[in-house]
Amino acid sequence: MKRSIGLWQLIGFAVTSLGGTLLHFLYDWLGEAKWIAALSGVNESTWEHMKLLFVPMFIFAILQSFFFKDREDFWCVKLRGILLGIILIPVIFYTYNGAIGKSPDWLNIAIFFTCAAIAYIYETRLFNSEKYRCRSPKWAIATLCAIALLFVIFTFATPEIEIFKDPLTGTYGI
């Protein structure tokens, strides 16, 4: 496959959108199997929706990295894009809910897809930028792995703070 950044990013957005949607339901579909909980959404908390964006973006980045081995900036760009996407989810969700009130499900779904799109557009701009330089690709990879570990840990040992609270049941984690 020719290495067109725009095409790769479009495929990434599609994979993230489809993957995040599937992961939203996978835990329930598999009878609340603990082995899939680390990757899928286990409740309707904001944190779990952030995980639904992170997991497919990170997995796609790993696959994509095999085709972009010569790009020294690859992991730094991916770190920035993924961080932007997962930070935008609570920012938009809590801003909207604080200003308007409870948001309808369709809006929560739109927030997910919008954050994914913004993250991939941002990555594309960084990939195409002549000015962006990556200082430490190893640090970027380590940071992404640390974030992945936090998603796993907080699935099973969930802090009792608002971002982890399921608004439907009032519970935390699984």
C-alpha positions as CSV (number, residue, x, y, z in Angstrom):
1,M,0.0,0.0,0.0
2,K,1.4,3.4,-1.0
3,R,2.2,5.5,2.0
4,S,-0.2,8.4,1.7
5,I,-0.6,10.1,5.0
6,G,-4.1,11.3,4.3
7,L,-5.3,7.8,3.3
8,W,-3.7,6.2,6.3
9,Q,-5.3,8.8,8.6
10,L,-8.7,8.3,7.0
11,I,-8.3,4.5,7.5
12,G,-7.3,5.2,11.1
13,F,-10.4,7.3,11.7
14,A,-12.6,4.5,10.2
15,V,-10.8,1.8,12.3
16,T,-11.1,3.9,15.5
17,S,-14.7,4.7,14.9
18,L,-15.7,1.1,14.1
19,G,-13.4,-0.3,16.8
20,G,-14.6,2.1,19.5
21,T,-18.2,1.3,18.6
22,L,-17.6,-2.4,18.8
23,L,-15.7,-2.1,22.1
24,H,-18.6,-0.1,23.6
25,F,-20.7,-3.3,23.5
26,L,-18.1,-6.1,23.6
27,Y,-18.0,-6.5,27.4
28,D,-21.8,-7.0,27.5
29,W,-21.9,-9.2,24.4
30,L,-19.3,-11.5,26.0
31,G,-21.3,-11.9,29.2
32,E,-19.1,-9.4,31.1
33,A,-16.0,-11.5,30.6
34,K,-13.2,-10.1,32.7
35,W,-10.5,-10.9,30.1
36,I,-12.0,-8.3,27.6
37,A,-12.8,-5.6,30.3
38,A,-9.3,-4.1,29.9
39,L,-9.9,-3.2,26.3
40,S,-13.7,-2.6,26.1
41,G,-16.1,-0.2,27.8
42,V,-17.4,-1.7,31.0
43,N,-19.8,1.1,31.9
44,E,-21.0,4.5,30.7
45,S,-18.5,6.6,32.5
46,T,-16.5,9.3,30.8
47,W,-13.3,7.4,31.5
48,E,-14.6,4.3,29.7
49,H,-15.5,6.4,26.7
50,M,-12.0,7.8,26.7
51,K,-10.7,4.2,26.7
52,L,-13.0,3.5,23.7
53,L,-11.0,6.1,21.7
54,F,-7.6,5.2,23.1
55,V,-7.6,1.5,22.5
56,P,-8.3,1.5,18.7
57,M,-6.1,4.5,18.1
58,F,-3.2,2.9,19.9
59,I,-3.7,-0.5,18.2
60,F,-3.9,1.2,14.8
61,A,-0.8,3.3,15.6
62,I,1.1,0.1,16.3
63,L,0.1,-1.4,13.0
64,Q,0.7,1.9,11.2
65,S,4.2,2.2,12.7
66,F,5.4,-0.8,10.6
67,F,4.8,1.3,7.5
68,F,6.3,4.5,8.9
69,K,9.5,3.1,10.3
70,D,11.5,5.9,8.7
71,R,9.5,8.7,10.3
72,E,11.4,9.8,13.5
73,D,8.4,11.9,14.5
74,F,5.8,9.0,14.2
75,W,5.3,8.2,17.9
76,C,5.5,11.8,19.0
77,V,2.7,12.7,16.5
78,K,0.7,9.7,17.6
79,L,1.1,10.6,21.3
80,R,-0.1,14.2,20.6
81,G,-3.1,13.0,18.5
82,I,-4.2,10.4,21.0
83,L,-3.8,12.7,24.0
84,L,-5.8,15.4,22.1
85,G,-8.6,12.9,21.4
86,I,-8.9,11.5,24.9
87,I,-8.7,14.9,26.6
88,L,-11.3,16.4,24.3
89,I,-13.9,13.8,25.3
90,P,-14.3,15.0,29.0
91,V,-13.7,18.6,28.0
92,I,-16.6,18.7,25.5
93,F,-18.8,16.4,27.5
94,Y,-18.5,18.2,30.8
95,T,-18.6,21.7,29.2
96,Y,-21.8,20.8,27.3
97,N,-23.4,19.1,30.3
98,G,-22.4,22.1,32.6
99,A,-23.9,24.6,30.2
100,I,-27.0,22.8,28.9
101,G,-27.7,19.9,31.2
102,K,-27.9,16.2,30.5
103,S,-26.9,15.4,27.0
104,P,-28.9,13.0,24.8
105,D,-27.2,9.7,23.7
106,W,-26.9,10.9,20.1
107,L,-24.8,13.8,21.2
108,N,-22.5,11.6,23.3
109,I,-22.0,9.5,20.2
110,A,-21.3,12.6,18.1
111,I,-18.7,13.7,20.7
112,F,-16.8,10.4,20.3
113,F,-16.7,10.6,16.5
114,T,-15.9,14.3,16.6
115,C,-12.9,13.8,19.0
116,A,-11.6,10.9,16.8
117,A,-11.9,13.1,13.7
118,I,-10.1,16.1,15.4
119,A,-7.3,13.8,16.7
120,Y,-6.7,12.4,13.2
121,I,-6.8,15.8,11.5
122,Y,-4.4,17.1,14.1
123,E,-2.0,14.2,13.5
124,T,-2.2,14.7,9.7
125,R,-1.3,18.3,10.1
126,L,1.7,17.4,12.3
127,F,2.8,14.7,9.8
128,N,2.7,17.3,7.0
129,S,4.4,20.0,9.0
130,E,7.9,20.9,8.2
131,K,8.3,22.6,11.6
132,Y,7.4,19.8,13.9
133,R,10.3,17.8,15.4
134,C,10.2,14.9,17.7
135,R,12.7,15.1,20.5
136,S,12.2,11.7,22.1
137,P,10.2,8.9,20.3
138,K,11.1,6.4,23.0
139,W,9.5,8.8,25.6
140,A,6.4,9.0,23.4
141,I,6.1,5.2,23.2
142,A,6.7,4.9,27.0
143,T,4.0,7.5,27.7
144,L,1.4,5.7,25.5
145,C,2.2,2.4,27.2
146,A,1.8,4.1,30.6
147,I,-1.6,5.5,29.5
148,A,-2.6,2.0,28.3
149,L,-1.6,0.6,31.7
150,L,-3.7,3.2,33.5
151,F,-6.7,2.2,31.5
152,V,-6.2,-1.4,32.5
153,I,-5.5,-0.6,36.2
154,F,-8.5,1.8,36.5
155,T,-10.8,-0.8,34.9
156,F,-10.2,-3.1,37.8
157,A,-9.2,-0.7,40.6
158,T,-11.4,2.2,39.9
159,P,-11.0,5.5,41.9
160,E,-14.3,6.8,43.2
161,I,-14.2,10.2,41.4
162,E,-16.7,11.6,39.0
163,I,-14.9,10.8,35.7
164,F,-15.1,7.1,36.6
165,K,-18.7,7.1,37.7
166,D,-21.3,5.4,35.6
167,P,-24.1,8.0,35.3
168,L,-26.7,5.3,34.8
169,T,-26.0,3.1,37.8
170,G,-23.9,5.4,40.0
171,T,-21.2,2.7,40.2
172,Y,-17.5,2.7,39.5
173,G,-15.6,0.2,37.3
174,I,-16.8,-3.3,36.9
